[in-house]
């Protein structure tokens, strides 16, 4: 998910998306520890997406 796409979302949508992304990250890590994922770079991308979402939430918090 790109930063420009994140900026278009409302705060509630970002929080919902953040929870979903964190859940998926935990599942991917667990699945990867049991049997390797086809594309382990998905874990890295999920972490980056979570960081982007959290950054946008923090920016909105500071601006208000």
Phi, psi and omega in degrees: 000130183275158180299321180297324178291323181293320182296335180282340183282155174280167181299319180297319179294322179296317180296320179294316180296322179298315179298317180296315181296320179295320177299314181296322179297317179298317179297317180296318179297317180295313179297323181290328179287331179281306177217135186303140176289156176297320181229092182293347177290347176298325179297315180297316180295323179295318178298319180294320179296318178299317179297320179296317180296315180295323178296316180296319177299317180295320178298317179294322179296317181289327181286338181266000000 
